């Protein structure tokens, strides 16, 4: 059999030698590029997730800031006259002192004195109406259960005929501005009587605390 009759052998690609003479796989470059791209994609996905999280946090902070500013604006409008109101409510105390200084029944037979008393009462009523228009209202807890959030007990007084914890005397009326206490009412609280009845919402009415009394 001569050379022309020899069967053809399949040609197989042989690894090429690199510049240094070492054998180099032609597919290794593609694999390296793919690995680099995959790593880059993961890096970009991580950056995107981080930026998305930061954006959501920034939106939440801005929303909280906006709500806080709105609350402060509303509170500023509601309580803007607080300091002024604290000073001005003392005038009402003077009206009451003026009326209380007149002995009971003394003005019934004294025309000028009766006119003065009626004028003071009218001025006090007009004064309170002005306060109410600006969100300030009076606290008169006479006969009500003692409330440490609204009242300040200056003393306790033994009185078995009255439910314990009941306000039996008001030394000084209190005032509120909107839903805040401007000045607590100074009161005397009964003790020694029957225990307060249970309420449907929070149990017993809170009794007077000895820590707040003057005794």
Backbone as ProteinMPNN parsed JSONL, in Angstrom:
{"seq_chain_A": "XXXXXXXXXXXXXXXXXXXXXXXXXXXXXXXXXXXXXXXXXXXXXXXXXXXXXXXXXXXXXXXXXXXXXXXXXXXXXXXXXXXXXXXXXXXXXXXXXXXXXXXXXXXXXXXXXXXXXXXXXXXXXXXXXXXXXXXXXXXXXXXXXXXXXXXXXXXXXXXXXXXXXXXXXXXXXXXXXXXXXXXXXXXXXXXXXXXXXXXXXXXXXXXXXXXXXXX", "coords_chain_A": {"N_chain_A": [[0.872, -1.193, 0.0], [0.663, 2.065, -0.99], [1.578, 5.529, -0.282], [-0.651, 7.07, -0.999], [-2.75, 5.393, -0.684], [-3.089, 5.124, 2.023], [-5.218, 5.318, 4.902], [-7.019, 8.307, 5.859], [-6.119, 10.149, 8.678], [-7.774, 11.503, 11.553], [-7.661, 14.952, 12.269], [-6.438, 16.475, 15.083], [-6.765, 19.184, 17.293], [-4.037, 20.531, 18.749], [-2.871, 21.595, 21.918], [-1.64, 24.87, 22.119], [1.542, 26.259, 22.456], [2.583, 28.62, 24.794], [4.107, 31.886, 25.041], [6.183, 31.368, 26.759], [6.653, 28.834, 26.307], [5.055, 27.02, 27.583], [2.246, 24.821, 27.623], [-0.996, 25.88, 26.555], [-4.452, 26.105, 27.251], [-7.025, 26.65, 24.933], [-9.612, 27.337, 25.769], [-9.483, 28.422, 28.272], [-9.244, 31.201, 28.542], [-11.795, 32.152, 27.905], [-13.274, 31.086, 30.033], [-12.126, 32.447, 32.212], [-12.876, 35.096, 31.634], [-15.668, 34.882, 31.841], [-15.953, 34.277, 34.564], [-14.985, 36.649, 35.683], [-16.922, 38.463, 34.773], [-19.23, 37.443, 36.018], [-18.589, 37.869, 38.711], [-18.473, 40.634, 38.662], [-21.147, 41.24, 38.09], [-22.415, 40.301, 40.399], [-21.304, 42.058, 42.226], [-22.333, 44.506, 41.324], [-25.058, 44.003, 41.721], [-25.109, 43.811, 44.491], [-24.371, 46.443, 45.146], [-26.547, 47.791, 44.068], [-28.624, 46.812, 45.709], [-27.808, 47.875, 48.153], [-27.925, 50.649, 47.634], [-30.647, 50.882, 47.104], [-31.694, 50.235, 49.602], [-30.658, 52.381, 51.11], [-31.999, 54.477, 49.86], [-34.681, 53.931, 50.505], [-34.528, 54.223, 53.27], [-33.88, 56.926, 53.422], [-36.196, 58.075, 52.347], [-38.031, 57.294, 54.338], [-37.009, 58.667, 56.566], [-37.317, 61.308, 55.698], [-40.094, 61.4, 55.534], [-40.795, 61.011, 58.214], [-39.635, 63.322, 59.268], [-41.15, 65.285, 57.995], [-43.697, 64.75, 59.101], [-43.127, 65.261, 61.802], [-42.532, 67.988, 61.712], [-45.0, 68.96, 60.938], [-46.528, 68.28, 63.192], [-45.229, 69.848, 65.107], [-45.831, 72.336, 64.091], [-48.615, 72.422, 64.391], [-48.797, 72.108, 67.194], [-47.421, 74.386, 67.936], [-49.201, 76.372, 67.15], [-51.369, 75.752, 68.804], [-50.406, 75.933, 71.414], [-49.16, 78.354, 71.66], [-49.658, 80.551, 73.284], [-49.048, 79.771, 75.828], [-47.15, 80.566, 77.889], [-47.976, 83.195, 78.287], [-50.602, 82.721, 79.097], [-50.225, 81.384, 81.525], [-49.411, 83.463, 83.177], [-51.598, 85.194, 83.003], [-53.863, 83.909, 84.06], [-53.87, 84.328, 86.729], [-55.252, 86.647, 87.193], [-57.91, 85.946, 87.292], [-57.994, 84.702, 89.755], [-57.824, 86.919, 91.412], [-60.288, 88.153, 90.887], [-61.995, 86.322, 92.105], [-61.135, 86.472, 94.744], [-61.896, 89.072, 95.334], [-64.694, 88.921, 95.241], [-65.122, 87.011, 97.228], [-64.338, 88.423, 99.44], [-66.447, 89.922, 100.253], [-68.842, 89.729, 102.728], [-71.254, 87.072, 103.061], [-74.498, 87.885, 101.991], [-74.179, 90.57, 102.579], [-74.273, 92.364, 100.495], [-76.895, 92.425, 99.811], [-78.429, 94.357, 100.998], [-77.201, 96.629, 100.396], [-76.989, 98.786, 97.99], [-74.95, 100.065, 96.253], [-72.722, 98.4, 96.883], [-73.669, 95.947, 96.041], [-73.827, 96.395, 93.296], [-71.132, 96.665, 92.694], [-70.169, 94.089, 93.287], [-71.655, 92.57, 91.443], [-70.607, 93.667, 89.109], [-67.934, 92.847, 89.237], [-68.266, 90.07, 89.062], [-69.36, 89.877, 86.492], [-67.195, 90.806, 84.982], [-65.338, 88.797, 85.501], [-66.624, 86.624, 84.304], [-66.633, 87.417, 81.608], [-63.889, 87.496, 81.221], [-63.172, 84.786, 81.493], [-64.495, 83.749, 79.28], [-63.02, 84.875, 77.203], [-60.582, 83.556, 77.612], [-61.376, 80.91, 77.076], [-61.952, 81.066, 74.366], [-59.43, 81.023, 73.38], [-58.538, 78.517, 73.91], [-58.115, 77.964, 76.605], [-59.217, 76.653, 79.604], [-61.069, 76.408, 82.688], [-60.354, 74.467, 85.634], [-62.368, 73.044, 87.905], [-62.584, 71.066, 90.41], [-64.318, 70.401, 92.509], [-65.902, 68.082, 94.578], [-65.312, 66.003, 92.885], [-63.577, 62.904, 92.01], [-60.208, 62.576, 93.149], [-57.636, 63.433, 90.922], [-54.491, 62.794, 90.014], [-53.265, 63.759, 87.753], [-54.458, 66.137, 87.159], [-54.907, 67.505, 89.476], [-53.531, 68.853, 92.519], [-52.886, 67.661, 95.605], [-52.974, 69.292, 98.592], [-53.419, 68.655, 101.151], [-54.869, 66.05, 103.261], [-58.056, 65.246, 104.573], [-59.869, 64.043, 107.274], [-62.911, 62.479, 106.771], [-65.511, 60.662, 107.155], [-67.964, 60.587, 105.932], [-67.768, 60.999, 103.279], [-66.747, 59.652, 100.161], [-63.605, 58.131, 100.067], [-60.782, 59.821, 98.726], [-62.121, 61.805, 97.418], [-62.471, 65.145, 96.258], [-62.826, 67.665, 98.533], [-62.48, 70.28, 99.076], [-61.404, 73.241, 97.44], [-58.561, 74.958, 97.119], [-57.289, 76.496, 95.216], [-58.244, 77.161, 91.96], [-57.71, 75.23, 88.98], [-56.18, 75.252, 85.666], [-56.39, 74.467, 82.174], [-54.771, 74.209, 79.0], [-55.863, 73.548, 75.945], [-55.193, 70.205, 75.684], [-53.399, 70.058, 77.73], [-52.137, 70.479, 81.043], [-52.24, 73.546, 82.484], [-52.128, 74.782, 84.942], [-52.261, 73.004, 87.899], [-55.121, 72.161, 89.93], [-55.336, 73.182, 93.286], [-56.04, 71.243, 95.993], [-58.069, 69.826, 98.679], [-58.285, 66.596, 99.966], [-60.554, 63.998, 100.75], [-60.434, 61.504, 103.346], [-60.79, 58.31, 104.969], [-63.408, 57.599, 104.503], [-65.777, 55.592, 102.597], [-64.378, 53.225, 100.263], [-63.34, 54.109, 96.934], [-65.621, 53.5, 94.223], [-65.373, 50.859, 91.804], [-64.394, 51.424, 88.441], [-65.419, 50.982, 84.991], [-63.405, 51.042, 83.156], [-60.644, 51.374, 84.066], [-60.43, 50.244, 86.609], [-60.033, 50.94, 90.083], [-60.684, 54.282, 91.174], [-58.009, 56.513, 91.361], [-56.678, 57.039, 94.576], [-55.925, 59.782, 96.861], [-52.528, 60.661, 97.114], [-50.136, 60.281, 99.662], [-47.708, 61.409, 99.249], [-48.15, 63.782, 97.959], [-49.344, 65.431, 99.71], [-49.713, 67.952, 102.234], [-49.478, 67.152, 104.79]], "CA_chain_A": [[0.0, 0.0, 0.0], [1.479, 3.266, -1.087], [1.163, 6.64, 0.575], [-1.956, 7.584, -1.386], [-3.785, 4.469, -0.257], [-3.208, 5.111, 3.484], [-6.444, 6.031, 5.381], [-6.799, 9.642, 6.449], [-6.249, 10.229, 10.143], [-8.447, 12.735, 12.016], [-6.738, 15.985, 12.726], [-6.824, 16.932, 16.426], [-6.066, 20.427, 17.647], [-3.097, 20.374, 19.851], [-2.688, 22.831, 22.705], [-0.565, 25.711, 21.625], [2.509, 26.675, 23.458], [2.621, 30.048, 25.049], [5.397, 32.536, 24.782], [7.22, 30.761, 27.574], [6.798, 27.463, 25.903], [4.121, 26.158, 28.296], [1.03, 24.483, 26.881], [-2.103, 26.769, 26.942], [-5.775, 25.642, 26.826], [-7.695, 27.777, 24.256], [-10.893, 27.682, 26.428], [-9.26, 29.009, 29.596], [-9.498, 32.638, 28.476], [-13.243, 32.362, 27.954], [-13.715, 30.8, 31.396], [-11.679, 33.535, 33.071], [-13.72, 36.261, 31.339], [-16.994, 34.615, 32.405], [-15.861, 34.409, 36.02], [-14.855, 38.068, 35.991], [-18.224, 39.096, 34.535], [-20.154, 37.018, 37.066], [-18.213, 38.573, 39.931], [-18.865, 42.027, 38.487], [-22.605, 41.292, 38.187], [-22.746, 40.172, 41.816], [-20.897, 43.297, 42.871], [-23.308, 45.528, 40.953], [-26.319, 43.673, 42.385], [-24.937, 44.184, 45.897], [-24.409, 47.899, 45.203], [-27.93, 48.197, 43.813], [-29.39, 46.518, 46.91], [-27.408, 48.832, 49.181], [-28.465, 51.951, 47.277], [-32.1, 50.819, 47.285], [-31.945, 50.309, 51.043], [-30.399, 53.754, 51.53], [-33.066, 55.33, 49.333], [-35.872, 53.699, 51.311], [-34.302, 54.839, 54.576], [-33.947, 58.377, 53.253], [-37.613, 58.415, 52.196], [-38.67, 57.142, 55.639], [-36.556, 59.772, 57.409], [-37.96, 62.53, 55.218], [-41.502, 61.332, 55.898], [-40.867, 61.262, 59.658], [-39.316, 64.735, 59.477], [-42.315, 66.065, 57.569], [-44.753, 64.576, 60.098], [-42.724, 65.952, 63.022], [-42.675, 69.423, 61.482], [-46.431, 69.261, 60.942], [-46.973, 68.251, 64.585], [-44.692, 71.024, 65.788], [-46.579, 73.504, 63.613], [-49.928, 72.397, 65.041], [-48.592, 72.383, 68.616], [-47.037, 75.784, 68.077], [-50.414, 77.188, 67.058], [-52.252, 75.458, 69.935], [-49.829, 76.27, 72.714], [-48.324, 79.55, 71.506], [-49.907, 81.531, 74.358], [-48.928, 79.084, 77.114], [-46.477, 81.392, 78.896], [-48.846, 84.336, 78.578], [-51.774, 82.239, 79.825], [-49.82, 81.09, 82.902], [-49.406, 84.729, 83.914], [-52.876, 85.902, 82.965], [-54.926, 83.246, 84.82], [-53.872, 84.867, 88.086], [-56.259, 87.711, 87.29], [-59.155, 85.313, 87.71], [-57.899, 84.503, 91.204], [-58.131, 88.204, 92.056], [-61.734, 88.338, 90.81], [-62.621, 85.47, 93.116], [-60.818, 87.027, 96.063], [-62.701, 90.279, 95.526], [-66.072, 88.513, 95.562], [-65.113, 86.298, 98.509], [-64.1, 89.375, 100.535], [-67.741, 90.487, 100.666], [-69.558, 88.754, 103.556], [-72.516, 86.601, 102.466], [-75.694, 88.664, 102.294], [-73.9, 91.977, 102.845], [-74.627, 93.196, 99.349], [-78.339, 92.405, 99.572], [-79.028, 95.582, 101.54], [-76.315, 97.752, 100.057], [-77.084, 98.895, 96.539], [-73.655, 100.265, 95.603], [-71.874, 97.218, 97.048], [-74.221, 94.899, 95.181], [-73.435, 96.725, 91.928], [-69.707, 96.355, 92.56], [-70.025, 92.631, 93.247], [-72.169, 92.097, 90.157], [-69.658, 94.072, 88.072], [-66.761, 91.961, 89.3], [-68.692, 88.764, 88.552], [-69.491, 89.994, 85.04], [-65.852, 90.903, 84.408], [-64.729, 87.471, 85.57], [-67.268, 85.779, 83.29], [-66.114, 87.837, 80.304], [-62.487, 87.098, 81.196], [-63.116, 83.345, 81.237], [-64.915, 83.528, 77.9], [-61.874, 85.192, 76.353], [-59.632, 82.456, 77.757], [-61.902, 79.727, 76.396], [-61.795, 81.247, 72.915], [-58.037, 80.739, 73.048], [-58.211, 77.146, 74.301], [-57.814, 77.846, 78.035], [-60.445, 76.437, 80.375], [-60.869, 76.3, 84.128], [-60.553, 73.176, 86.301], [-63.006, 73.181, 89.218], [-62.848, 69.654, 90.708], [-65.049, 70.221, 93.758], [-66.789, 66.915, 94.593], [-64.867, 64.986, 91.942], [-62.48, 62.067, 92.489], [-58.882, 63.167, 92.981], [-56.913, 63.005, 89.729], [-53.132, 63.35, 90.145], [-52.854, 64.411, 86.512], [-55.093, 67.457, 87.062], [-55.025, 68.131, 90.788], [-52.439, 68.732, 93.475], [-53.444, 67.576, 96.954], [-52.142, 69.987, 99.577], [-53.637, 67.971, 102.435], [-55.998, 65.129, 103.376], [-58.906, 65.583, 105.717], [-60.725, 62.932, 107.693], [-64.332, 62.721, 106.546], [-66.098, 59.343, 106.869], [-69.228, 60.71, 105.192], [-67.456, 61.206, 101.864], [-65.911, 58.602, 99.587], [-62.173, 58.431, 100.137], [-60.225, 60.272, 97.456], [-62.962, 62.85, 96.821], [-62.054, 66.525, 96.52], [-63.836, 68.296, 99.391], [-62.219, 71.722, 99.146], [-60.505, 73.723, 96.399], [-57.847, 76.158, 97.537], [-56.997, 77.293, 94.025], [-58.729, 76.514, 90.743], [-56.688, 74.922, 87.985], [-56.471, 75.637, 84.277], [-55.813, 73.66, 81.11], [-54.728, 74.785, 77.662], [-56.134, 72.407, 75.086], [-55.162, 68.963, 76.459], [-52.29, 70.122, 78.674], [-52.412, 71.177, 82.296], [-51.554, 74.832, 82.605], [-51.91, 74.911, 86.382], [-53.134, 72.045, 88.586], [-55.974, 72.69, 90.995], [-54.851, 72.897, 94.643], [-57.252, 70.701, 96.604], [-58.073, 69.013, 99.896], [-58.871, 65.308, 99.609], [-61.149, 63.285, 101.882], [-59.973, 60.155, 103.662], [-61.53, 57.683, 106.058], [-64.73, 57.186, 104.073], [-65.849, 54.367, 101.8], [-63.422, 53.156, 99.165], [-63.933, 54.489, 95.637], [-66.226, 52.431, 93.431], [-64.596, 50.456, 90.639], [-64.875, 51.918, 87.154], [-65.42, 49.941, 83.964], [-62.256, 51.1, 82.256], [-59.325, 51.152, 84.638], [-60.449, 49.808, 87.99], [-60.316, 51.928, 91.12], [-60.291, 55.675, 90.997], [-56.797, 56.672, 92.157], [-56.855, 57.84, 95.788], [-54.911, 60.807, 97.081], [-51.231, 60.135, 97.51], [-49.551, 61.007, 100.778], [-46.526, 62.137, 98.796], [-48.546, 65.086, 97.454], [-50.07, 66.182, 100.727], [-48.924, 68.811, 103.078], [-49.436, 66.613, 106.134]], "C_chain_A": [[0.895, 1.225, 0.0], [0.907, 4.369, -0.228], [-0.21, 7.148, 0.25], [-3.077, 6.692, -0.887], [-3.938, 4.421, 1.27], [-4.463, 5.871, 3.911], [-6.081, 7.364, 6.028], [-7.008, 9.59, 7.961], [-6.901, 11.572, 10.517], [-7.432, 13.693, 12.588], [-7.237, 16.528, 14.061], [-6.013, 18.164, 16.773], [-5.207, 20.177, 18.863], [-2.998, 21.692, 20.608], [-1.486, 23.582, 22.215], [0.327, 26.136, 22.777], [2.498, 28.179, 23.588], [3.981, 30.608, 24.775], [6.514, 31.886, 25.569], [7.456, 29.318, 27.236], [5.853, 26.516, 26.596], [2.873, 25.934, 27.463], [-0.133, 25.297, 27.416], [-3.402, 26.254, 26.363], [-6.504, 26.81, 26.174], [-9.0, 28.202, 24.917], [-10.699, 28.384, 27.763], [-9.534, 30.505, 29.609], [-10.97, 32.965, 28.561], [-13.767, 32.148, 29.368], [-13.324, 31.913, 32.353], [-12.534, 34.784, 32.88], [-15.109, 36.103, 31.943], [-16.995, 34.788, 33.92], [-15.767, 35.873, 36.44], [-16.182, 38.79, 35.831], [-19.232, 38.72, 35.617], [-19.856, 37.734, 38.377], [-18.644, 40.032, 39.866], [-20.37, 42.197, 38.624], [-23.041, 41.208, 39.652], [-22.409, 41.453, 42.582], [-21.902, 44.415, 42.591], [-24.655, 45.277, 41.621], [-26.255, 44.059, 43.859], [-25.008, 45.7, 46.061], [-25.83, 48.411, 44.993], [-28.796, 47.971, 45.05], [-29.078, 47.52, 48.01], [-27.987, 50.217, 48.892], [-29.979, 51.992, 47.444], [-32.464, 50.938, 48.756], [-31.724, 51.726, 51.561], [-31.506, 54.695, 51.081], [-34.339, 55.173, 50.159], [-35.727, 54.329, 52.693], [-34.426, 56.359, 54.493], [-35.4, 58.833, 53.104], [-38.326, 58.341, 53.539], [-38.285, 58.286, 56.576], [-37.203, 61.09, 56.989], [-39.432, 62.563, 55.6], [-41.682, 61.596, 57.39], [-40.586, 62.726, 59.967], [-40.501, 65.611, 59.109], [-43.438, 65.974, 58.605], [-44.408, 65.308, 61.393], [-42.877, 67.46, 62.878], [-44.142, 69.825, 61.482], [-46.982, 69.268, 62.367], [-46.497, 69.48, 65.337], [-45.434, 72.287, 65.357], [-47.942, 73.585, 64.286], [-49.793, 72.733, 66.514], [-48.214, 73.843, 68.847], [-48.237, 76.704, 68.026], [-51.304, 77.001, 68.285], [-51.718, 76.015, 71.252], [-48.96, 77.535, 72.673], [-48.48, 80.512, 72.674], [-49.717, 80.922, 75.742], [-48.312, 79.975, 78.191], [-47.337, 82.596, 79.284], [-50.031, 83.892, 79.431], [-51.435, 81.933, 81.281], [-49.847, 82.361, 83.749], [-50.803, 85.331, 84.038], [-53.96, 85.251, 83.822], [-54.956, 83.727, 86.266], [-54.88, 85.982, 88.279], [-57.582, 87.14, 87.756], [-59.158, 85.051, 89.206], [-58.255, 85.787, 91.952], [-59.627, 88.522, 92.003], [-62.42, 87.55, 91.926], [-62.339, 85.993, 94.524], [-61.676, 88.257, 96.362], [-64.135, 89.919, 95.905], [-66.136, 87.849, 96.923], [-64.911, 87.242, 99.689], [-65.386, 90.003, 101.045], [-68.479, 89.434, 101.484], [-70.87, 88.338, 102.904], [-73.703, 87.443, 102.933], [-75.45, 90.141, 102.503], [-74.339, 92.874, 101.703], [-76.129, 93.254, 99.096], [-78.999, 93.713, 100.016], [-78.166, 96.81, 101.261], [-76.245, 97.84, 98.53], [-75.746, 99.087, 95.847], [-72.738, 99.04, 95.701], [-72.36, 96.073, 96.157], [-73.828, 95.14, 93.729], [-71.966, 96.387, 91.684], [-69.499, 94.848, 92.422], [-70.501, 92.085, 91.906], [-71.22, 92.474, 89.019], [-68.419, 93.197, 88.049], [-67.097, 90.584, 88.728], [-68.806, 88.796, 87.033], [-68.123, 90.077, 84.36], [-65.148, 89.543, 84.418], [-65.304, 86.545, 84.495], [-66.75, 86.13, 81.898], [-64.654, 87.416, 80.141], [-62.35, 85.616, 80.866], [-63.542, 83.02, 79.809], [-63.785, 83.825, 76.918], [-60.842, 84.065, 76.413], [-60.092, 81.222, 76.986], [-61.785, 79.849, 74.885], [-60.376, 80.943, 72.458], [-57.582, 79.383, 73.592], [-57.891, 76.952, 75.763], [-59.134, 77.699, 78.793], [-60.106, 76.154, 81.836], [-61.101, 74.863, 84.603], [-61.124, 73.451, 87.688], [-63.44, 71.783, 89.663], [-63.647, 69.405, 91.987], [-66.019, 69.044, 93.642], [-66.379, 65.809, 93.646], [-63.784, 64.1, 92.564], [-61.131, 62.739, 92.216], [-58.193, 62.561, 91.764], [-55.516, 63.613, 89.784], [-52.625, 64.026, 88.886], [-53.392, 65.83, 86.392], [-55.068, 68.225, 88.372], [-53.747, 67.932, 91.6], [-53.029, 68.769, 94.87], [-52.499, 68.244, 97.939], [-52.314, 69.373, 100.961], [-54.786, 66.981, 102.285], [-56.773, 65.466, 104.638], [-59.825, 64.412, 106.017], [-62.189, 63.318, 107.508], [-64.98, 61.393, 106.168], [-67.382, 59.4, 106.067], [-69.017, 60.862, 103.691], [-66.552, 60.074, 101.376], [-64.447, 59.011, 99.61], [-61.648, 58.804, 98.753], [-61.051, 61.336, 96.762], [-62.424, 64.233, 97.197], [-63.16, 67.213, 97.312], [-63.588, 69.792, 99.57], [-61.204, 72.09, 98.064], [-59.86, 75.015, 96.877], [-57.59, 77.097, 96.362], [-57.451, 76.521, 92.796], [-57.571, 76.271, 89.769], [-57.115, 75.365, 86.596], [-55.766, 74.673, 83.325], [-55.769, 74.483, 79.833], [-54.773, 73.626, 76.685], [-56.129, 71.144, 75.946], [-53.997, 68.919, 77.44], [-52.693, 70.907, 79.917], [-51.567, 72.444, 82.356], [-51.18, 75.092, 84.06], [-52.821, 73.927, 87.081], [-53.967, 72.726, 89.66], [-55.412, 72.249, 92.342], [-56.052, 72.487, 95.487], [-56.971, 70.027, 97.94], [-58.847, 67.747, 99.577], [-59.373, 64.599, 100.857], [-60.486, 61.929, 102.08], [-60.821, 59.617, 104.809], [-62.914, 57.223, 105.685], [-64.688, 55.882, 103.3], [-64.827, 54.412, 100.675], [-64.094, 53.549, 97.854], [-64.497, 53.286, 94.91], [-65.352, 52.116, 92.24], [-65.23, 51.017, 89.375], [-64.717, 50.837, 86.113], [-64.143, 49.916, 83.159], [-60.941, 50.763, 82.934], [-59.356, 50.841, 86.127], [-60.739, 50.939, 88.947], [-59.91, 53.324, 90.708], [-59.075, 55.921, 91.864], [-57.024, 57.537, 93.388], [-55.777, 58.886, 95.902], [-53.631, 60.166, 97.57], [-50.671, 60.965, 98.643], [-48.344, 61.818, 100.382], [-46.866, 63.553, 98.35], [-49.198, 65.963, 98.502], [-49.128, 67.018, 101.557], [-48.835, 68.31, 104.506], [-48.3, 65.671, 106.28]], "O_chain_A": [[1.757, 1.397, 0.862], [-0.098, 4.192, 0.461], [-0.901, 7.627, 1.149], [-4.204, 7.144, -0.685], [-4.835, 3.74, 1.766], [-4.759, 6.935, 3.368], [-5.026, 7.532, 6.64], [-7.996, 9.03, 8.436], [-6.636, 12.61, 9.911], [-6.49, 13.312, 13.282], [-8.371, 17.0, 14.141], [-4.796, 18.218, 16.596], [-5.668, 19.657, 19.879], [-3.037, 22.768, 20.013], [-0.439, 22.999, 21.931], [-0.116, 26.336, 23.908], [2.413, 28.908, 22.599], [4.892, 29.906, 24.335], [7.659, 31.848, 25.118], [8.335, 28.66, 27.794], [5.819, 25.331, 26.264], [2.496, 26.798, 26.672], [-0.268, 25.411, 28.634], [-3.495, 25.989, 25.165], [-6.604, 27.874, 26.786], [-9.471, 29.311, 24.668], [-11.664, 28.895, 28.331], [-10.019, 31.025, 30.614], [-11.36, 33.936, 29.209], [-14.596, 32.917, 29.854], [-14.114, 32.286, 33.22], [-12.879, 35.456, 33.852], [-15.669, 37.054, 32.489], [-17.918, 35.371, 34.488], [-16.384, 36.29, 37.42], [-16.534, 39.634, 36.655], [-19.997, 39.566, 36.081], [-20.777, 38.16, 39.075], [-19.112, 40.603, 40.851], [-20.832, 43.179, 39.204], [-23.923, 41.947, 40.09], [-23.147, 41.87, 43.474], [-22.276, 45.17, 43.488], [-25.325, 46.22, 42.042], [-27.227, 44.572, 44.414], [-25.629, 46.193, 47.002], [-26.264, 49.35, 45.66], [-29.607, 48.826, 45.407], [-29.979, 47.966, 48.72], [-28.483, 50.884, 49.8], [-30.536, 53.003, 47.872], [-33.406, 51.64, 49.123], [-32.514, 52.22, 52.365], [-31.905, 55.597, 51.818], [-35.001, 56.16, 50.478], [-36.68, 54.898, 53.226], [-35.001, 56.997, 55.375], [-35.792, 59.856, 53.666], [-39.134, 59.213, 53.86], [-39.133, 58.815, 57.295], [-37.59, 61.893, 57.838], [-39.964, 63.617, 55.949], [-42.599, 62.312, 57.793], [-41.232, 63.31, 60.838], [-40.822, 66.565, 59.818], [-44.056, 66.981, 58.951], [-45.282, 65.909, 62.017], [-43.303, 68.135, 63.814], [-44.496, 70.9, 61.967], [-47.788, 70.126, 62.727], [-47.247, 70.084, 66.104], [-45.64, 73.198, 66.159], [-48.38, 74.658, 64.701], [-50.561, 73.536, 67.044], [-48.634, 74.457, 69.828], [-48.303, 77.693, 68.755], [-51.922, 77.954, 68.759], [-52.476, 76.501, 72.091], [-48.126, 77.751, 73.552], [-47.533, 81.218, 73.022], [-50.176, 81.493, 76.731], [-48.875, 80.125, 79.275], [-47.415, 82.967, 80.456], [-50.424, 84.587, 80.368], [-52.244, 82.183, 82.174], [-50.263, 82.329, 84.907], [-51.143, 85.911, 85.069], [-54.879, 85.935, 84.272], [-55.961, 83.553, 86.955], [-55.319, 86.238, 89.4], [-58.299, 87.775, 88.529], [-60.197, 85.163, 89.858], [-58.908, 85.747, 92.995], [-60.178, 89.089, 92.946], [-63.314, 88.059, 92.601], [-63.212, 85.957, 95.391], [-62.124, 88.457, 97.491], [-64.721, 90.543, 96.79], [-67.072, 88.076, 97.689], [-65.269, 86.905, 100.818], [-65.416, 90.557, 102.144], [-68.724, 88.338, 100.979], [-71.531, 89.156, 102.264], [-73.88, 87.677, 104.128], [-76.407, 90.909, 102.597], [-74.734, 94.019, 101.924], [-76.591, 94.037, 98.266], [-80.019, 94.117, 99.457], [-78.383, 97.884, 101.822], [-75.537, 97.073, 97.877], [-75.43, 98.334, 94.927], [-72.063, 98.682, 94.736], [-71.559, 95.326, 95.595], [-73.528, 94.191, 93.005], [-71.598, 95.891, 90.619], [-68.752, 94.388, 91.558], [-69.839, 91.241, 91.302], [-71.042, 91.704, 88.075], [-67.912, 92.846, 86.983], [-66.298, 90.003, 87.994], [-68.398, 87.85, 86.359], [-67.914, 89.492, 83.297], [-64.454, 89.185, 83.466], [-64.574, 85.784, 83.86], [-66.46, 85.24, 81.099], [-64.234, 87.025, 79.051], [-61.508, 85.234, 80.053], [-62.996, 82.102, 79.196], [-63.612, 83.119, 75.925], [-60.292, 83.667, 75.386], [-59.29, 80.566, 76.321], [-61.548, 78.857, 74.196], [-60.145, 80.64, 71.287], [-56.384, 79.131, 73.719], [-57.434, 75.875, 76.146], [-60.046, 78.513, 78.643], [-59.002, 75.72, 82.164], [-61.931, 74.14, 84.052], [-60.447, 74.022, 88.543], [-64.545, 71.352, 89.335], [-63.643, 68.284, 92.496], [-66.85, 69.0, 92.735], [-67.035, 64.768, 93.602], [-63.143, 64.498, 93.537], [-60.942, 63.386, 91.186], [-58.165, 61.343, 91.591], [-55.366, 64.824, 89.62], [-51.658, 64.786, 88.938], [-52.864, 66.638, 85.628], [-55.194, 69.449, 88.383], [-52.995, 66.979, 91.394], [-53.604, 69.777, 95.282], [-51.357, 67.814, 98.102], [-51.466, 69.546, 101.837], [-55.567, 67.045, 101.336], [-56.208, 65.912, 105.636], [-60.474, 63.865, 105.125], [-62.646, 64.342, 108.015], [-65.002, 61.029, 104.993], [-67.847, 58.375, 105.57], [-69.977, 60.853, 102.921], [-65.689, 59.601, 102.116], [-64.102, 60.123, 99.211], [-62.014, 58.196, 97.747], [-60.731, 61.735, 95.643], [-61.978, 64.451, 98.324], [-64.289, 67.336, 96.837], [-64.414, 70.49, 100.16], [-60.261, 71.341, 97.806], [-60.528, 76.039, 97.021], [-57.664, 78.319, 96.492], [-57.085, 75.36, 92.614], [-56.59, 77.014, 89.746], [-58.248, 75.793, 86.378], [-54.698, 74.14, 83.628], [-56.618, 75.346, 79.607], [-53.842, 72.825, 76.606], [-56.961, 71.01, 76.843], [-53.646, 67.846, 77.93], [-53.472, 71.858, 79.855], [-50.339, 72.399, 82.287], [-50.081, 75.553, 84.37], [-54.036, 73.984, 86.895], [-53.564, 73.742, 90.226], [-55.054, 71.085, 92.521], [-56.976, 73.277, 95.681], [-55.833, 69.708, 98.286], [-59.929, 67.801, 98.992], [-58.707, 64.596, 101.892], [-60.038, 61.291, 101.128], [-61.481, 60.372, 105.522], [-63.554, 56.519, 106.467], [-63.695, 55.155, 103.339], [-64.455, 55.483, 100.195], [-65.295, 53.34, 97.688], [-63.936, 52.192, 94.965], [-64.664, 52.994, 91.719], [-66.453, 51.077, 89.257], [-63.971, 49.879, 86.315], [-63.815, 48.903, 82.542], [-60.187, 49.936, 82.42], [-58.398, 51.145, 86.837], [-61.579, 51.797, 88.675], [-58.928, 53.524, 89.994], [-59.106, 55.557, 93.039], [-57.514, 58.659, 93.264], [-54.819, 58.885, 95.129], [-53.666, 59.224, 98.36], [-50.717, 62.195, 98.608], [-47.978, 62.783, 101.054], [-46.003, 64.431, 98.353], [-49.564, 67.106, 98.225], [-47.915, 66.809, 101.572], [-48.203, 68.945, 105.35], [-48.099, 65.108, 107.356]]}, "name": "protein", "num_of_chains": 1, "seq": "XXXXXXXXXXXXXXXXXXXXXXXXXXXXXXXXXXXXXXXXXXXXXXXXXXXXXXXXXXXXXXXXXXXXXXXXXXXXXXXXXXXXXXXXXXXXXXXXXXXXXXXXXXXXXXXXXXXXXXXXXXXXXXXXXXXXXXXXXXXXXXXXXXXXXXXXXXXXXXXXXXXXXXXXXXXXXXXXXXXXXXXXXXXXXXXXXXXXXXXXXXXXXXXXXXXXXXX"}
